[in-house]
Amino acid sequence: MSDPSAPHRIRLRGPWLRWSGTLANVQQAVRVTVPEPSPAAAPEANPSGTDAVPIFYRRAFNRPSGLTAATQLQLVLREVPELSAVYLNEVSLPFATTGPGHYRIPLHHCLAGGNRVDLQFAAAAPSSRRLSGDIWLEIHEPDAAK
């Protein structure tokens, strides 16, 4: 039997949009599934003309059902490149690392019915322009015994 205090996870595999350069370059985005399995799936074009440019990923998702005011919702990233910025519905969110390539971003305070998350990763050389880690929403329900 599963532990009722364990968080519920919703994997955010796809579809994601990925592009490089600036946030405004979204029209150059390609559709991907995360984790991306192969370096061959990395963006080929480099609109800035340099070897290392920021990489952006965007995904839409709906508000999970059944959330209450006491529910904690986090975006969790594991084994990903260095994160530079996170936006939820065009609002910049603070984030902190929980270890190399690991991040937890609280979302419960700014969630809408329909949401869009934009992730910006630090400038990357062409060989590392892919997201090979996992991303999911993690729902923590308040402890019913308290």
N, C-alpha and C positions, 0 to 999 in steps of 0.2 A: 504494500500500500504506500502511496506517495506521502511525503511529509507536507501537511497543510501549511506549514510556515515557510516552505520553500518558495522562492519567487517563480512567477510564471514568465516564460520567455516567448517572445514572438520574433522569429528570425526575419531579418530584412534582406533577403537574398536578391530580389530583383522585382521589377526592372529598375536599375539605376541609370542615370545619365552621367557620363564622364567626359571631361574636356580639360584642356590645359590653357595656361596663359592668365586670363583674368576672369572674374565672375561674369563680365559682360560677354565673354566668348561662348555663351551657352548655345548659340546657334550652331556651333561646330561640334556639339556633343554627339557621342555614340552611345547606344544602349548596351549595358553590360549586366551580368549577374555577379554578385559578390558572394563568396570570394571568387576572384578572377583566376582561373586555373593556369594560365600560360602567359609568359612574358610576351608572346607573339600578339596578345590582345592589347598591348599597350598602345597609347596614342602615337602615331607616326609624325603627325604635323607638329611643328613648334612655331606658333605664330609670333613669338617674341624674338626669334632668331638666336637665342642663347641655348646652351646645352642643358641648363637646369631651369625649369619653370614650375610654378605651382600647379598642382593637379586638383581639380574640383570634382565632387560627386554630388548628385542630387537625387532625392527619392521622395515621392509623395506617399503618405499613409494616412489612414483614418484614425480618429481617436478610438482606442480600445473600449469596448463596452464594459459596463459595470464598474467604472472607476468612481470612487467616492472622494470626498474632501480629504480623507485621511490616507488615501492610497498614494504611495510613492512610485513614480514612473521615471525610469532612467534609460538613456540611450547608452549602450555599452559597446565599446570597440575593443577588439582583441587582436594582437599581432598585426597592427597596421603601421604605416609610415608615420613620421612625425606630424602631428596635427597642428595646424596654424590657426584655424578659425572654425567656428560652428555657428550656423544660423538656423533658426526655426522660424518659419513664416517671415523671413527677412529681418528678424531680430537677432542680434549677436548675443550668444550665450557664453557665460564663463565656463571654463573646463579646467580640469587638472588631471595629470597623469596618475595612474595607480601602479605604474611600473613601465618599463620600456615597451612602447607600442600598445599600452593598455590605458583606456580612458573610460570614465563614467560621467555622464552629463545629465543632471536633473532636468526633467521636462514637465513635471506635473503642474508647475506654476504658470506655464505659458502655452498650454495645449489648446487647440481649437478643434472643431469637428473634423475638418480636413486640414492636413498639415503638410508642409514641405520642409525637409531638412537639407541643408547645403553643408558639405564638409570640404574644407580647404586643407590640403596637405602641403607641407613645406616643399620648396623647390626640389625637384628630383631629376636625376640623370635619366636619360631615355630608358636605360635598362631596368629602372625601378618604378616606372610609371604604371603601376597596377596595384590594385587593392586585393591582397591575397589573404587577409585576415577575415574575421567574422564580425558582423554587426547585428545587434538585436535590441529590442525593447525589453526591459525587465520590469515587471509589475510586482511591487511589494505591498501586500495587504497588511493592514494593522493587525497586531496579535489579538485575536478574539478573547484570549484568556485574561488580558489586562483589564 
